[in-house]
């Protein structure tokens, strides 16, 4: 894979990703990186381009096993210009391939970039890709039971089964899924203000779920508004749903928000925005989980990295070091 493939979802960030993609391509070229840019609002089309690049790289590896290192400027990999949802879709194609993922944040929250400590501005993100190293980062798989009208043998794609969804940052069950969908309907608000307004609009009208959560030999049964399974800690815009979650520790972390009054939740915001350093924790937290099952009454809607993907029950397992990502070197 002699050149960097740059995939741009122009719909990310409410249209900002198109200009970010153009700026990123220009910056990468300025930094001496040979790249090819593909722009498409169709995620399936972008995934197909990524899959073709993976197949090409695999074929080249087989035929050129003893080939010398590529010349300067040829930095193979796939860079994604988009938000967490686009990264999740393209990243699924790169799982276990060894082909590094470059992250050029262009979404509304950019939680995955924040969780990895990656630059969120174009020049910094491009510098990491051009001069940084690549390292192994964990992923997670969520498996859902098929709904009654879904054929058990249905095919989806080569990366996952019909009822399995990969994710890289956070999967949430409950109110946060409803808020994520509500926020997408706002034409003027974005980021943190949209999140606050969406939460306030839905909070009092949403009854809590009764969650039953099992992992290893442990079990929790409690009422809650959100049950979040975190590979990374950030939802985006500085909000850490499970402070301390690390996408490179080969474990998942669990955080459950109880049915607090809205004023008490608002009082807990310093805890979430300080990464747990300020204020008291409203969460029930469990750490170092390899596999967890979440059930609820009634079934709770579930999102993966901000996009709805199913409903409880769901089983989630960590995939240690499943994807390579361009990460900052000491001099980045």
Secondary structure, 3 states (H helix, E strand, C coil): CCCEEEEECCCHHHHHHHHHHHHHHHHHHHCCCCEEEEECCCHHHHHHHHHHHHHHHHHHHHHCCCCCCCCCCCCCEEEEEECHHHHHHHHHHHCCCCCCEEEEECCCCCHHHHHCCCCCCHHHHHHHHHHCEEEEEEEEEEEECCCCCCCCCCCCCCCCCCCEEEECCEEEEEHHHHHHHHHCCCCCCCHHHHHHHHHHHHHCCCCCEEEEEEECCEEEEEEECEEEEECCCEEECCEECCCCCCCCCCCEEEEEECCCCHHHHHHCHHHHHCCCCCCCCCEEEEEEECEEEEEEECCCEEEECCEEEEECCEEEEEEEEEEEEEECCCCC
